[in-house]
Amino acid sequence: LREYKFEEDLTLVTFDEKAPQELLETLNNVLKNLSKDHDVDVRDEPIEQTAQRIFYFIPVLMVKNVYTYEGDLDQLQNSLQQGDREFIYPLLHHMLSRLPDLRKRAYVSKFLTPLDMPEDMFADNEIMPKWTEYQELQQTFKDTHKATDKLKGTSLQPTELKREVTQLEEEKGQLKTKINKLDQKLRKLENFQELYDVTSRLRKEQEEEAKLAERFQEQSMQFKQAEARMYQSQKKLRDVQMSASDGSTGEDILKRLEEDVRMTREHCEHKLPLDIEAKRQRL
């Protein structure tokens, strides 16, 4: 805590004497450093909201790599309210010993945490393109984030970069010269044309293999859609059978089906586009 200047005057004695509320404030100050979602005053926040906020953030912290926490939301609330040192101390140690890595993980998780999509939603033909676009945006974010991290890790000055570019240009020229010499040498071989034809066929086969792999991916997606449609049909069949068994009339069954369609359409046309647009804006 002193190293990262959370509490510069802290000693082991004063830390041990902290009351439950003070321990909770210390824990929240560290969480606030990881994510702005925790930038709240726990003195004014109901303990239920504090527990819920921390509970859903625990997977981001990867605490199971350090110690096993199998508690539920109520247990977490009790631990925070009572200042349970057996829970708070290991959690603080885990976060402080990995603070830079966890800060990056908390940032990335905002964009890479998957949307909660019911399986039967994949049966909708309008959903799949949006879902594919959403996954492509996530992959773009991953690639961009990796490239940015790599650039941050380079410490080359402009003069060094210029020198490196010059060296690469020289190597490029040398490589072209070697390729030209090799091309002239190969053309003198008796079976040059045969080798050329074989390599050309190999390239075409590789291109065909790439196309087949892409087609396989498309068919796999179509298979997933078909499975989802089957799942949806089976669910509707079970609902109809249950409705028939409890004495519901045909009109009641139709009303329930219409309500299901309305809720599904509302989710597709309103909630899902908003979620995807929010992800796109953050990217």
C-alpha positions in Angstrom: 0.0 0.0 0.0 2.9 2.4 0.7 4.7 1.4 -2.5 1.8 2.5 -4.7 1.1 5.5 -2.4 -2.4 4.4 -1.3 -1.5 5.0 2.3 2.1 6.4 2.6 2.0 6.6 6.4 0.7 3.1 7.0 2.4 0.8 9.4 1.8 -2.9 10.3 0.3 -1.7 13.6 -2.1 0.8 12.1 -3.1 -1.6 9.4 -3.9 -4.3 12.0 -6.0 -1.8 14.0 -8.2 -0.9 11.0 -11.9 -1.2 11.7 -14.1 -3.2 9.2 -15.3 0.0 7.5 -11.7 1.3 7.1 -10.6 -2.1 5.7 -13.4 -1.8 3.2 -12.4 1.7 2.2 -8.8 0.5 1.7 -9.9 -2.4 -0.5 -12.1 -0.2 -2.6 -9.3 2.3 -3.1 -7.2 -0.4 -4.7 -10.1 -1.6 -6.8 -10.7 2.1 -7.9 -7.1 2.1 -9.2 -7.9 -0.9 -11.4 -11.3 0.4 -12.8 -13.3 3.6 -12.6 -16.3 1.4 -12.0 -15.3 1.4 -8.4 -14.8 5.1 -8.0 -17.5 5.5 -5.4 -17.5 6.4 -1.7 -18.3 3.2 0.2 -19.4 5.3 3.2 -22.4 6.5 1.2 -23.0 3.3 -0.8 -25.3 0.5 0.6 -23.3 -2.6 1.6 -25.5 -4.6 -0.8 -24.4 -2.6 -3.8 -20.8 -2.7 -2.7 -20.9 -6.5 -2.3 -22.5 -6.9 -5.7 -20.1 -4.6 -7.4 -17.0 -6.4 -6.0 -18.6 -9.9 -6.5 -19.0 -9.4 -10.2 -15.4 -8.0 -10.5 -13.8 -10.9 -8.8 -13.5 -13.0 -12.0 -11.4 -10.2 -13.6 -9.0 -10.4 -10.6 -8.3 -14.2 -11.2 -8.3 -14.7 -7.4 -8.7 -18.5 -7.9 -5.1 -18.6 -9.0 -4.1 -17.5 -5.5 -6.7 -18.9 -3.1 -10.0 -20.6 -3.5 -13.1 -18.4 -3.0 -16.3 -20.4 -3.4 -18.6 -18.0 -1.6 -21.8 -16.6 -2.9 -23.0 -13.0 -2.9 -24.4 -13.1 0.7 -21.2 -14.6 2.0 -19.2 -11.8 0.3 -21.4 -9.2 1.8 -21.0 -10.6 5.3 -17.2 -10.8 4.8 -17.1 -7.1 3.8 -19.4 -6.0 6.5 -17.5 -7.8 9.2 -14.1 -6.8 7.9 -13.2 -10.5 7.5 -9.3 -10.4 7.4 -9.1 -14.0 6.1 -10.9 -12.7 2.9 -9.7 -9.1 2.6 -5.9 -9.6 3.4 -5.3 -12.3 0.7 -7.3 -10.3 -1.8 -5.3 -7.1 -1.1 -2.0 -9.0 -1.4 -3.1 -10.6 -4.7 -4.1 -7.2 -6.2 -1.1 -5.2 -5.0 1.4 -7.8 -6.1 0.0 -7.8 -9.6 -1.4 -4.3 -9.9 -0.1 -3.3 -13.4 -1.2 -6.6 -14.9 -4.6 -6.5 -13.3 -5.1 -2.9 -14.4 -4.5 -3.9 -18.0 -6.8 -7.0 -17.5 -9.6 -4.8 -16.1 -9.4 -2.5 -19.0 -9.4 -5.3 -21.6 -12.3 -7.1 -19.9 -14.6 -4.2 -20.7 -14.3 -4.9 -24.4 -13.8 -8.7 -24.4 -16.4 -9.9 -21.9 -18.9 -11.6 -24.2 -22.5 -10.5 -24.3 -25.0 -12.8 -22.6 -26.9 -14.3 -25.6 -29.6 -17.0 -25.2 -28.8 -20.0 -27.5 -32.1 -19.8 -29.3 -31.3 -16.2 -30.4 -28.8 -17.7 -32.9 -31.7 -19.1 -34.9 -32.6 -15.5 -36.1 -31.0 -14.7 -39.4 -30.7 -11.0 -38.4 -28.8 -11.8 -35.3 -26.0 -13.8 -36.8 -24.5 -11.0 -39.0 -24.5 -8.7 -36.0 -23.0 -11.4 -33.8 -20.3 -12.0 -36.4 -19.6 -8.2 -36.6 -19.4 -8.1 -32.8 -16.8 -10.9 -32.7 -14.8 -9.2 -35.5 -14.7 -6.0 -33.5 -13.4 -7.9 -30.5 -10.7 -9.5 -32.6 -9.8 -6.1 -34.1 -9.5 -4.7 -30.5 -7.3 -7.6 -29.5 -4.9 -7.1 -32.5 -4.9 -3.3 -32.0 -4.2 -3.7 -28.2 -1.3 -6.1 -28.8 0.2 -3.8 -31.5 -0.1 -0.8 -29.1 1.5 -2.7 -26.3 4.3 -3.7 -28.6 4.8 -0.1 -29.7 4.9 1.1 -26.1 7.6 -1.5 -25.4 9.9 0.0 -28.0 12.3 2.7 -26.8 14.0 3.6 -30.1 14.7 7.3 -30.7 14.0 8.9 -34.1 17.7 8.8 -35.1 17.8 5.1 -34.2 14.6 4.4 -36.2 16.1 6.3 -39.2 19.2 4.2 -39.0 17.1 1.0 -38.8 15.0 2.0 -41.8 18.2 2.7 -43.8 19.6 -0.7 -42.9 16.3 -2.4 -43.9 16.4 -0.7 -47.3 20.0 -1.9 -47.8 18.9 -5.5 -46.9 15.9 -5.2 -49.2 18.3 -4.2 -52.1 20.6 -7.1 -51.4 17.7 -9.5 -51.2 16.4 -8.4 -54.7 19.9 -8.9 -56.1 20.0 -12.4 -54.7 16.6 -13.2 -56.1 17.5 -12.0 -59.5 20.7 -14.1 -59.5 18.8 -17.1 -58.3 16.1 -16.6 -61.0 18.7 -16.5 -63.8 20.4 -19.6 -62.4 17.2 -21.6 -62.2 16.2 -20.6 -65.8 19.3 -22.4 -67.0 18.1 -25.7 -65.6 16.7 -28.2 -68.0 13.6 -28.9 -65.9 12.9 -25.3 -65.0 9.5 -25.2 -66.7 8.5 -28.4 -64.9 9.5 -27.0 -61.5 7.7 -23.7 -62.3 4.5 -25.7 -63.2 4.7 -27.7 -60.0 5.1 -24.7 -57.8 2.3 -22.9 -59.6 0.0 -25.9 -58.9 1.1 -26.0 -55.3 0.2 -22.3 -54.9 -3.2 -22.9 -56.5 -3.8 -25.9 -54.2 -3.0 -23.8 -51.2 -5.4 -21.1 -52.3 -8.1 -23.8 -52.8 -7.3 -25.1 -49.3 -7.8 -21.7 -47.9 -11.2 -21.3 -49.7 -12.3 -24.7 -48.5 -11.4 -23.7 -44.9 -13.5 -20.6 -45.3 -16.4 -22.6 -46.7 -16.1 -25.0 -43.8 -16.3 -22.1 -41.4 -19.5 -20.8 -43.1 -21.1 -24.3 -43.1 -20.2 -24.6 -39.4 -22.0 -21.4 -38.7 -25.0 -22.6 -40.7 -25.0 -25.8 -38.8 -25.0 -23.8 -35.5 -27.9 -21.8 -36.8 -29.8 -25.0 -37.7 -29.1 -26.4 -34.2 -30.4 -23.2 -32.7 -33.5 -23.4 -34.8 -34.0 -27.0 -33.8 -33.5 -26.0 -30.1 -36.1 -23.3 -30.5 -38.6 -25.5 -32.2 -38.2 -28.2 -29.5 -38.7 -25.6 -26.8 -41.8 -24.3 -28.5 -43.1 -27.9 -28.8 -42.5 -28.5 -25.1 -44.3 -25.3 -24.2 -47.2 -26.2 -26.3 -47.4 -29.7 -24.8 -47.2 -28.3 -21.3 -49.9 -25.8 -22.1 -52.1 -28.5 -23.5 -51.6 -30.7 -20.4 -52.6 -27.9 -18.0 -55.8 -27.2 -19.7 -54.9 -24.1 -21.6 -57.0 -23.2 -24.6 -55.6 -22.6 -28.1 -56.1 -18.9 -27.6 -54.0 -19.0 -24.5 -51.2 -20.8 -26.3 -51.3 -18.4 -29.2 -51.1 -15.4 -26.8 -48.0 -16.9 -25.1 -46.4 -17.5 -28.5 -47.1 -14.0 -29.6 -45.5 -12.7 -26.3 -42.4 -14.8 -26.9 -42.1 -13.4 -30.4 -42.6 -9.8 -29.2 -39.9 -10.2 -26.5 -37.5 -11.8 -29.0 -38.1 -9.0 -31.5 -37.6 -6.4 -28.9 -34.3 -7.9 -27.8 -33.1 -8.2 -31.4 -34.2 -4.7 -32.6 -33.4 -2.7 -29.5 -31.2 -4.2 -26.8 -28.8 -6.2 -28.9 -28.0 -3.3 -31.4 -27.5 -0.9 -28.4 -25.0 -3.4 -26.8 -23.1 -3.9 -30.1 -23.0 -0.1 -30.7 -21.7 0.5 -27.2 -18.9 -2.0 -27.8 -18.1 -0.4 -31.1 -17.9 3.1 -29.6 -15.5 1.8 -26.9 -13.4 0.1 -29.6 
